[in-house]
Amino acid sequence: VQLQASGGGLVQAGDSLRLSCAPSAASGRTFRTYTVGWFRQAQGKARVFVAASKRSDSSTHYADAVKGRFTISRDNTQNTVYLQMYSLKAEDTAVYYCAAGSRIISSSVYSENAYDYWGQGTQVTVSS
């Protein structure tokens, strides 16, 4: 499954931004059958978990750093998963990646090793 992440950009601190992630048309897959997660990687740092939407029970999971500011959601009609980001901070600056997996248990949504497919990443830059 090829994933396409989009929506990144340059914003000011306090602004909002919405990222999108969808399987490519060529892959012919639907996100309804996948757990989808967002990760981010700041320059010079390891990639870390941001948020996930679990397919089996529709639960959502967030990193403490973004809880209350970011919202992950699905639009099954558009076959797209969104990451709505509010009150952005300079420390949110990173390349954001979406990932998908079909057999991920709740305790594993935070681990990038649990995901089978990855998008190319989209840059989010927050100026202070």
C-alpha positions in Angstrom: 0.0 0.0 0.0 1.4 3.4 -1.0 0.5 6.2 1.3 0.4 9.8 0.4 0.7 12.4 3.1 0.0 16.1 2.4 -0.9 19.4 4.0 2.3 20.5 5.5 3.6 24.0 5.3 5.0 27.0 7.1 2.8 28.5 9.8 3.2 30.8 12.8 3.0 29.6 16.4 -0.6 29.4 17.5 -1.8 28.6 14.0 -3.6 25.5 12.9 -2.9 23.0 10.1 -4.5 19.9 8.8 -2.5 17.0 7.4 -4.1 14.3 5.2 -3.1 10.8 4.5 -4.6 8.5 1.9 -3.6 5.3 0.1 -2.7 6.0 -3.5 -5.4 5.2 -6.1 -3.1 2.6 -7.6 -3.0 0.6 -4.4 -6.7 0.1 -4.5 -6.9 -0.2 -0.7 -9.3 1.3 1.8 -8.2 2.8 5.1 -11.2 1.2 6.8 -9.3 -2.0 7.3 -6.1 -0.4 8.6 -4.9 1.2 11.8 -3.4 4.5 10.8 -0.8 6.4 12.7 1.1 9.7 12.5 4.7 10.0 13.5 7.1 12.9 13.2 10.8 13.4 13.0 12.5 16.7 13.9 15.8 17.4 12.4 18.6 15.4 14.1 16.1 13.5 16.2 14.5 10.1 16.1 11.0 9.6 14.7 8.4 9.6 17.4 4.7 8.7 17.7 2.1 11.5 17.4 -1.3 9.9 17.1 -3.1 6.8 15.9 -6.6 5.7 14.9 -7.2 2.1 15.5 -9.3 0.2 13.0 -10.8 -2.5 15.2 -12.4 -0.4 17.9 -12.1 3.1 16.4 -10.1 4.3 19.4 -7.7 7.1 19.1 -4.3 7.5 20.8 -2.1 10.5 21.3 1.4 11.4 22.4 1.4 13.5 25.6 3.1 16.3 23.7 0.1 16.8 21.4 -2.8 15.6 23.5 -5.5 18.3 23.6 -4.1 20.1 20.6 -4.1 17.5 17.8 -7.0 15.4 16.6 -6.8 12.3 14.4 -9.9 11.5 12.4 -11.1 9.3 9.5 -13.3 10.1 6.6 -14.2 6.8 5.1 -16.1 8.4 2.3 -12.9 10.1 1.2 -10.7 7.1 2.3 -8.6 9.6 4.1 -7.2 10.0 7.6 -6.6 13.5 8.9 -4.4 15.0 11.6 -5.9 18.3 12.7 -3.3 20.4 14.5 -4.2 23.4 16.7 -2.2 25.8 18.7 1.0 24.8 16.9 4.3 25.4 18.7 7.8 25.7 17.4 8.6 22.3 18.8 6.0 20.8 16.5 8.3 21.5 13.6 9.2 18.2 12.0 8.6 16.0 9.0 5.3 14.2 9.6 4.8 10.7 8.4 1.6 8.6 8.2 1.7 4.9 8.5 -0.7 2.0 8.3 -0.9 -1.5 9.5 -3.6 -4.2 9.6 -2.8 -6.1 12.7 -1.8 -3.7 15.4 -2.9 -4.2 19.0 -3.6 -1.2 21.2 -0.3 -1.4 23.1 1.6 -1.3 19.9 0.1 1.7 18.2 3.0 3.8 19.6 5.7 1.8 18.0 6.7 2.5 14.4 7.8 -1.2 14.1 4.1 -2.2 14.2 3.2 -0.4 11.0 3.7 -2.0 7.6 3.3 0.9 5.2 4.6 4.4 5.3 4.0 7.6 3.4 6.8 9.9 2.2 6.4 12.6 4.8 5.3 16.2 4.8 7.2 19.1 6.3 5.6 21.2 9.0 7.5 24.3 10.1 6.2 26.4 12.9 7.9 29.8 13.3 7.9 31.4 16.7 
